[in-house]
């Protein structure tokens, strides 16, 4: 077995246990897409091209409430800003690869694959086929995401409109938010962002969501710098 094939299989195998939690997320995203007025085909294409769970749900929420396309695109960009930090963390290990390889890795990068790669790369040898490892865990994650959203979209298309599926997106965001609020900066960011988004909800094009998101990020950054920290280096809760 070649080194590249071995690294690809490593990536494929090691990400599988993590993907269990992706299934309900993908199903709800598919159902929510149809509930927002998208066709199952549009939902699947969006999943295949965007490939970003939280950002995709935010865009679906905007689409479902009549938000402008530019507002949805801007929201996706804001939610995915963390990928800049991911790329900075992984760049020392991927600099020797060509542009096409790095672009492929960046497209397939999600939270789960980043967590695996940032642990794997420092331990692997200098000649380890890191791009093949990234493609191994990224490709199966992408296939699982597209597949589960497709199933959710097909199921969602059969649900009567009177069932009012609009609640699915905010419930999913609450499920993502609550476990993440573990520090004072995170709590402040959530409170500021949520309060402003609610108060500014009447703004056109769902600008309230964008303003709330930016304000929440700013509040979290300021709080991270100024609030007292524990010995472990994180702000006290």
Buried (B, 14 or more C-beta within 10 A) or exposed (E): EEEBEBBBBBBBEBBEEBBEEBBEBBBBBBBBBBBBEBEBEBBBEBBBEBBBBBBBBBBBBBBBBEBBEEBBEBBBEBBBEEBEEBBEEBEEBBEEBEEEBBEBBBEBBBBBBBBBBEEBBEEBEEEBBBBBBBBBBBBBBBEBBBBBBBBBBBBBBEEEEEEEBBEBBEEBBEEEBEEEBEBBBBBBBBEBBBEBBEEBEEEEBBBBBBBBBBBBBEBBEBBBEEBEEEEEEBBEE
